[in-house]
Amino acid sequence: MDYRRTQIPRRFWEKTLSDYKIGRGQGSQEGLDAAAAYIDTLARHRDDGTGLTFCGPPGTGKTMLACLIGQAAVDKGYKAVFMPLAKYYRLQTNLWAWKDHDDPDVAGDWLQARSMSLKIRNKTDLLLLDDVGKEHLTMTHFAEDEFDYLLRSRFDNGLPTIMTTNIPLESWSHRHVLAREVERYGESMASFIHEAAPPIEMDVKDYRI
């Protein structure tokens, strides 16, 4: 199967769930079981819009599991796209920066970015959203608002999203900056995630070390 259009990293193309190693602190049985169960029920999730959120420290195979789900979806005839959340934010930032630009080349880039944005939000059967929480957050809350809008739009349209994050679930509503607590994604999103993409806690060690 050709996975090039999915933007799934090439290193996962030849992998299967049997390549996900568990033992000696490497890999998560909970994560593997959740991925296998999700693949078995892909058709149902494509109808109800429910995804998954793989939560755990770096190097526990979260991205690999998400990509294997995406590849299984493609094998079954669905459209899947892999994208780090920070890259999605750059796409949205460019849409604002390039809007109404007089330069024909920039206008063309804007149309291409708009097409990709709409595809990701409204048409892609399965979105693989990697590294949630790694993105740079600003005082304007632009990133948080875009993330909220993307996830809720997809869920309302019955389009599931598979996510990976190093951020513990208890930190989704708030974060600490310079010894003071500020909002991250907000209480509403911290609650909504349990409905739209239920968390799978992967409390294991970093297999890369």
C-alpha positions as CSV (number, residue, x, y, z in Angstrom):
1,M,0.0,0.0,0.0
2,D,1.2,3.5,-0.9
3,Y,1.3,5.7,2.2
4,R,3.0,8.8,0.7
5,R,-0.1,10.9,0.6
6,T,-0.7,10.3,4.3
7,Q,2.5,12.1,5.3
8,I,3.1,9.2,7.7
9,P,6.9,9.1,8.4
10,R,8.6,6.6,6.1
11,R,10.2,4.7,9.0
12,F,6.7,3.3,9.9
13,W,5.6,2.1,6.4
14,E,6.9,-1.5,6.8
15,K,5.9,-1.8,10.4
16,T,3.0,-3.7,12.0
17,L,1.7,-4.1,15.5
18,S,4.0,-7.1,15.9
19,D,6.9,-4.7,15.6
20,Y,5.8,-2.8,18.7
21,K,8.0,-4.2,21.5
22,I,6.9,-4.7,25.1
23,G,9.2,-5.8,27.9
24,R,12.0,-4.4,30.0
25,G,10.1,-1.1,30.3
26,Q,9.8,-0.8,26.5
27,G,6.4,-0.2,25.1
28,S,3.0,-0.2,26.7
29,Q,0.6,-3.2,26.8
30,E,-2.3,-0.8,27.3
31,G,-1.3,1.2,24.2
32,L,-0.9,-1.9,22.1
33,D,-4.2,-3.3,23.2
34,A,-6.0,0.0,22.5
35,A,-4.4,0.3,19.0
36,A,-5.4,-3.3,18.1
37,A,-8.9,-2.8,19.4
38,Y,-9.3,0.5,17.5
39,I,-8.2,-1.1,14.2
40,D,-10.7,-3.9,14.7
41,T,-13.5,-1.3,15.1
42,L,-12.4,1.3,12.6
43,A,-15.7,1.4,10.7
44,R,-17.7,2.2,13.9
45,H,-15.3,4.9,14.9
46,R,-15.5,6.4,11.4
47,D,-19.2,6.8,12.0
48,D,-19.2,8.1,15.6
49,G,-16.1,10.3,15.3
50,T,-14.3,8.9,18.4
51,G,-10.6,8.7,18.3
52,L,-7.8,8.0,20.8
53,T,-5.2,10.0,22.8
54,F,-2.0,8.1,23.5
55,C,-0.5,9.8,26.6
56,G,2.9,9.1,28.0
57,P,6.6,10.2,28.3
58,P,8.8,10.5,25.2
59,G,10.0,7.3,23.6
60,T,7.2,5.0,24.5
61,G,6.0,4.4,20.9
62,K,3.0,6.7,20.9
63,T,3.6,8.0,17.4
64,M,4.3,4.5,16.1
65,L,0.9,3.2,17.4
66,A,-0.9,6.2,15.9
67,C,0.8,5.7,12.5
68,L,0.0,2.0,12.5
69,I,-3.7,2.8,13.1
70,G,-3.5,5.3,10.2
71,Q,-1.9,2.8,7.9
72,A,-4.6,0.2,8.8
73,A,-7.3,2.8,8.0
74,V,-5.7,3.4,4.5
75,D,-5.5,-0.4,3.9
76,K,-9.3,-0.5,4.6
77,G,-10.0,2.3,2.1
78,Y,-10.1,5.3,4.4
79,K,-8.2,8.6,4.0
80,A,-5.6,9.4,6.7
81,V,-3.3,12.3,7.3
82,F,-0.4,12.5,9.8
83,M,0.5,16.0,11.0
84,P,2.3,17.3,14.1
85,L,0.0,19.8,15.9
86,A,2.8,22.5,15.6
87,K,2.7,22.1,11.8
88,Y,-1.0,22.5,11.8
89,Y,-0.6,25.8,13.7
90,R,1.9,27.0,11.2
91,L,-0.6,26.3,8.4
92,Q,-3.3,28.4,10.2
93,T,-0.8,31.2,10.8
94,N,0.1,31.3,7.1
95,L,-3.6,31.5,6.2
96,W,-3.9,34.7,8.3
97,A,-0.5,36.1,7.1
98,W,-1.1,35.5,3.4
99,K,-4.8,36.5,3.2
100,D,-5.6,39.2,0.6
101,H,-1.9,39.4,-0.5
102,D,-1.2,41.1,-3.8
103,D,1.7,38.9,-4.8
104,P,0.3,36.1,-7.2
105,D,2.8,33.5,-5.8
106,V,1.7,34.2,-2.2
107,A,-1.9,34.2,-3.3
108,G,-1.3,30.7,-4.8
109,D,0.3,29.5,-1.6
110,W,-2.7,30.8,0.4
111,L,-5.1,28.8,-1.8
112,Q,-3.0,25.7,-1.3
113,A,-2.8,26.2,2.5
114,R,-6.6,26.8,2.6
115,S,-7.3,23.7,0.7
116,M,-5.1,21.6,3.0
117,S,-6.7,23.2,6.1
118,L,-10.2,22.4,4.9
119,K,-9.2,18.9,3.9
120,I,-7.8,18.2,7.4
121,R,-10.7,19.7,9.2
122,N,-13.7,18.5,7.1
123,K,-12.7,15.7,4.8
124,T,-9.9,13.4,6.2
125,D,-11.4,10.2,7.6
126,L,-8.7,9.8,10.2
127,L,-6.4,12.6,11.4
128,L,-3.2,11.6,13.2
129,L,-2.3,14.6,15.3
130,D,1.2,14.2,16.8
131,D,2.9,15.9,19.7
132,V,-0.1,17.7,21.2
133,G,1.3,20.1,23.9
134,K,4.7,20.5,22.3
135,E,3.6,23.6,20.3
136,H,4.5,27.1,21.4
137,L,1.6,28.8,23.2
138,T,1.1,32.5,23.2
139,M,-0.8,35.1,25.2
140,T,-3.4,35.4,22.4
141,H,-4.4,31.8,22.9
142,F,-4.4,31.4,19.1
143,A,-3.0,27.9,19.2
144,E,-5.4,26.7,21.9
145,D,-8.4,28.1,20.0
146,E,-7.4,26.5,16.7
147,F,-6.9,23.2,18.4
148,D,-10.3,23.4,20.1
149,Y,-12.0,24.3,16.8
150,L,-10.3,21.6,14.9
151,L,-11.1,18.8,17.3
152,R,-14.7,19.8,17.9
153,S,-15.4,20.3,14.2
154,R,-14.1,16.9,13.3
155,F,-15.9,15.2,16.1
156,D,-19.2,16.9,15.2
157,N,-18.7,15.7,11.6
158,G,-18.0,12.1,12.7
159,L,-14.3,12.3,11.8
160,P,-12.1,10.7,14.4
161,T,-8.7,12.1,15.5
162,I,-5.9,10.0,16.9
163,M,-3.5,12.1,19.1
164,T,-0.2,11.7,20.9
165,T,0.9,13.8,23.8
166,N,3.7,13.9,26.4
167,I,1.4,16.2,28.6
168,P,-0.2,14.4,31.5
169,L,-4.0,14.6,31.4
170,E,-4.1,16.5,34.7
171,S,-2.1,19.3,33.0
172,W,-4.4,19.7,30.0
173,S,-6.5,22.4,31.7
174,H,-3.6,24.4,33.2
175,R,0.2,24.7,33.0
176,H,2.8,26.4,35.2
177,V,4.8,29.3,33.8
178,L,7.3,31.1,36.0
179,A,5.8,29.6,39.2
180,R,2.3,30.6,38.3
181,E,-0.6,28.6,37.0
182,V,-2.1,29.6,33.6
183,E,-4.6,28.1,31.3
184,R,-3.4,25.5,28.7
185,Y,-6.4,24.2,26.8
186,G,-9.0,24.9,29.4
187,E,-11.3,22.9,31.6
188,S,-13.8,22.4,28.8
189,M,-11.2,20.8,26.5
190,A,-9.8,18.7,29.3
191,S,-13.3,17.3,29.8
192,F,-14.2,17.0,26.1
193,I,-11.1,14.9,25.3
194,H,-12.6,12.0,27.2
195,E,-15.5,12.0,24.8
196,A,-13.8,12.8,21.5
197,A,-10.5,10.9,21.9
198,P,-10.4,8.9,25.2
199,P,-6.9,8.9,26.8
200,I,-4.8,5.8,26.9
201,E,-2.2,6.2,29.7
202,M,1.2,4.7,28.7
203,D,3.1,4.9,32.0
204,V,6.3,3.2,30.9
205,K,10.0,4.1,30.4
206,D,11.6,5.8,27.4
207,Y,12.7,2.8,25.2
208,R,15.2,5.1,23.3
209,I,17.4,5.4,26.4
